[in-house]
Structures are given as structure tokens and as C-alpha cells.
Amino acid sequence: MNPNKLSAMEAPRVFLIFIIFSFTIITSSSSSADMVEIVPLKEAAEKVQVSVYYESLCPYCENFIVNYLIDVFSEGIDAIADVKLFPYGNAKVNSNGNITCQHGEQECLLNTVESCAIHTWPDVHDHFPFIFCVERYLYHDKFDKWESCFEELSLDPKPVKDCYANGLGYQLQLQLADVTNALQPPKKYVPWVVVDGKPLYDDYIYIITNICGMYKGPTLPKACLRCLASSKNPIVAPHDRVIPLHPVTYADDSSSPLLSKLRSSLMSLMFKRNMAA
């Protein structure tokens, strides 16, 4: 074995470390006190359970994964949270067993590919870098580039492509359909983020605040202390608004994909600017 070549299991984690390192360099100031770090936990505590229900071509899901969910890892919040991804979203299974996706056949393909990636690399630190890479390309309207994520992360594409081709991916999608449709309270739209059994509704952008607020351990990561102390992140119980403040995609949403993309990008920019102010 070539000692200079990363294994298929090592490469995604190296990529995730690279993202975290890059995020730290970009967001930190000259003071070392601003660097992202984790305060060692004094004793074992149950991690907060985080479930993310989404669909691959939903602009608001892409935005959430690329600009918000990544912070859970780049800020070290994954030290106190178990994150699980469910790429099915607003798809539907008809009476013949065929799956119809909200954004067409390409979305069905990518939902299946991402579920196959989760099956192939079960640890979130192994499959999230791949999903993040795919969704980053989609977020930037580069659909034809997503397959390059295998090479970028030094991943063998064969297990995922075999999963898609041999019908396993279809079975995984049916399983995700059952899990998604059994949610209580029922999923109303995507992204649909559940933290310790409680949906965040359209307050999904405050995922870190909610994880930190629900963690029962004796010591929090420093990122939590900064987040909870910020007036930009008020600790309020998420609730089901009649008109969501933050953009979501309902199952019957027929709005223009371009307008959805623009609104999603604008929302992300405004939120990041407010946080930096």
C-alpha cells in the first residue's frame, strides 16, 4: 500500500478537517481567543439527536446544508450532537411503487445517490463531506459537476453506483419514505430539522443555538457559549408559523426555481451579515 495515498475512509474526514481549518482561518481574528475550539467535557453526556429531512434539489435545502449545517462540523458542535441525514423530502411513492420527486428525475437520482452514500459510509463524518460537496455544486448551479466529488474526496464511486444500479438505492428510498411519512408531528415542508424530537420548523437556521440549548452535559463547546451569549440568537421555542419567516419548500410548491434560489442566497447573505455585525 502506498503510504502517501489516503484510504477511501480517510479522505472524507481529511476533507472535513480541511473545511473546518479553512473556516477557522477565515472567521478568526488575529487573537487566538477567537479560534474555534472545544472545551473538554468533564463527564459523559448523551449527545443531542439531530435529524435533517431534505431533498437534493430544493434550493433552501442546498442553502441550509452549505451555509448552516456545515457550521455544526466547522464549529465543533458535532462533539455534542449526532447528525442524521434523510434525503427524501417531499417525494411521493405512488400505488405502483414508483417514486416521484418534487424537482424531477434528477432529484430522484441524487436523493438515491446520497442515500447510497449514507449506506456505504455510515459514519456522518465519512458521508457528510460527500453530501456537502454534491450540494455545494448544486447550490452553485453546477449539476454536471457532482460526480467529481468522488475524485475530489478520493472515494471509490463503485459502491455508490452499484447501490444505485442494483436496486438497493430504490429500497433505501422506500425506507426513507416510511421514516419521513411517519414523523410526528408530520413534516410540513423542507428543510425539516428535528432536534431531540422537536421540529425547528422554519427556525432551522438556528440549528446550533437549539443544539446548544438542548445539550445536558456539564460543559459546552466554546462555540456554544458564543452563540448562546449573542443577542442575534435569542433562545425561543421554535413554533409553527402560519407564514414562515425563513424560506421553505412545501410539497405543493410550484414557485420558480430561479426565484427560490435567489431568495435562498439573499437570506443566507443577510443572516451571515447580521451574525457578523
N, C-alpha and C positions, 0 to 999 in steps of 0.2 A: 504494500500500500504506500502510495506517495504521501509522505508526512506533510507536504506543503499543500495538499488538496483537502478541502473541507469535506466532511461526510455530509450526506443528504440531510441528516438530522441536525447537524451543527450549523449549517448555512443559514436557515431561517432565524435562528437565535442570534447569530452574528449580525444579521441584517437588522433585527430588532434592537440590538445593542447599539448599532450604528445610528439608527433613528433616534434613540434616546440620547446618545452622545451629541448628535447634531442639534437636537432640540435644546439640550443643556447649554451648548456653546452659544446658540442664537439667542436664547431667552435670558441668559445670565448676564450680570453686570461684572465690573471689574472686581467686585467684592466676592470672596469665597463664600460668604454667608448666604448669597443668593443661589448657590448651586443646588441642583436637585439632589436630595439625599433622603435616606430612610433612617428613622430613629429605630434602633434595635428594640424589638418587643421584649418585655420583661418576662412574659409568660405566654403560653399558647392560648390562642383565642380563635373561635370559629370565624372563617372568612365570610364576608358578605357575598351572597349569591346574586350574580348579575346575569340576566338573560336578555339577549338582544334579538328581536324578531324584525327581519328586514327583507327586502328584495333587491337584487343586484343592480337594477337599472333605475330604481327610484332616486331622483336627484337629491332628495332630502336624506335618504339613507346613505348615499355616497358621501354627502357633506358631513353627516354625523360620524361616519367611520373615519374619514380622512382628517377631519378637523377637531373632533371631540373625543371619540373613543380612543384614538391613538394616545391622548393625554393620560389615560388610565395607565398605560405602559410607560410612556416617556416620563411621567411624574412619579413613577414607583408605586402607584396606588394598587397595582396588581399584587403587591405584598399582602394586602388585606382583603382582596376580592378574587373570587373565582368567576371568570367571564365565560359565558357560553353563547355561541352564535347559532342562529336558526334562519338560514337563507331560504325562506319560502314566501313570507309576506302575504300579499293579497291574492295569491294564485288560487285557482279553484280546480277541484277534481270533479269531472262530470260523471254521469251514470255509466259511461263506457270505460272509466278508469283513466281517461286522458286528462292531462294537466294543462290548463290554460293559464298563462301568466299575464299580468296586467300590462306589461310593456312588450309583449310579443314573444316570438320564439327565441330570440337572442337572450332574453331574460331567463327563459326556461333553461336554456343551455348553461348560462352562467350560474344560476341557482344550483343546478345539478353539479356543475364543476366544483363550486365552493363547498357543497355538502360532501362531495367525494374527497376534497382536500381535508375536511374536518375528520372524515372517516379514516383517511390514510395517515394523517398525522394528528392523533387525538389530543395531544397537549396543545393548549391555546398558544403557548409561546412558539410552537412549531407551525401551526396553521394560520395564526393571525398575520404574520408577515406576508404570507402569500395572498390572503384575502385583502389586506391593506394595499398591497401592490396592485392587484387587479382593480380594486375600487378607485385607487388613485388615478389609474389610466382612464377609467370610465368617467370619473369626475372631471377630467380634462378633455373629455370627448375624444379619446383615443382608443376606441373599441378594438381596433385591429392590432393593438399592441399588447393585449393582456397576456397572451401566451409567452411573451418574452419574460414574464415573471419567473418561469421555471428556470431559465438560464441565469437571470439576474441573481436568483437565490441559490443557485447550484442544486436545484431539485430535479429528481428524476420524474419526468412527466408521465411515464408509463403507468404507474399505479392509478393515477387520477384519470387518465384517458381510458384505461381498461375498465375502470369503475363506471365511467360514463357509457362506454360502448356495450358492456355485457349485461346491462340492466340493473346492476346494483345501485347506480345513481338514481334510477327511477324509483326503486324500492325505498331508498333513503328519503326521497322527496315525499313519498306517501307517508312515511313515518313522521316527517316534519309537519305534514298537513294535519295528521291526527293530533300531534302535540299542540300546534298552533290553534286548531279549532276547539281544543279542549280548555283553552285558557279561561280562568275565572279571576276577575271579570274578563269578558271576551275582548279580544283585540278589536279596536275600532279603526285603526289606521297604522301606517308605518312611517318612520321607525317607531316601534313599540318596545320600550325598555322597562324591564321589571327588576326591581332591586329588593331582595329579601321578600319576594312575593307581592310587592306593592308596585303597581304600574306608575311610571313617572308622567304618563300622559304626554302633553306637549312640552313639559319641562325637561325633556330628555337632555337638553344641552347642559343642565346642571347635574350631570351624572356623578361627577366627582364629589360635589357637595353632599349629594344624597348617600353615596357610599361612605364617605367620612362620617356623616351624621348617624348612620346606622351601625357603624362598627362598634363592637362592645369591648374591644381589647383595652388594656391599660394605657397603651402608648400609641399615638398616631404618627404616621409619616409626616415629616415637616411640611410636605405639600398640602396635607390636610389642614394643618394649623394655619397656613397662609390662606387657604381657601375659605375656611370657616370664619376667619377673622375679617375677611373682606366684605365691605358693605355692598359689593357688587353681587354677592351670592347670599341673599337672605335665606335663612332656614325656614322654609314654609312647607307645609304638607302639600305635595302635588295633588291637583284636583282636576276633575273632568270639566273643562270649559265648553260652553256651547260653541263658541268661536275660538279655536286655538290661537294663542299668541305667537307660537312658533310653527313654521310650516310643516304640514304632514300630508300624506297621500292616503285618501280614503279608497276603499275598494272600488267605488263607482266614480272615482275622479277621472275626468276627461279633459283636464286643463292641458294647455300646450306644454310639451316637454321643455321647449326653449324658455318659456316664461318661468317654469318651475326651476330650471337650472339657474336662471338669473336671480330669482328670489332667494334661492338657497345660498348662492355665493354672496349676495348682499347681506343676508342675515349673518353669515359666518364672519364677514369682514367687520360688521358693526359690533358684533359680540366681542371679537378679539380686541377691537379698539377700545371698547368700554372697559374691558378687563385690564388693559394696559394703562388706562388713564389714572 
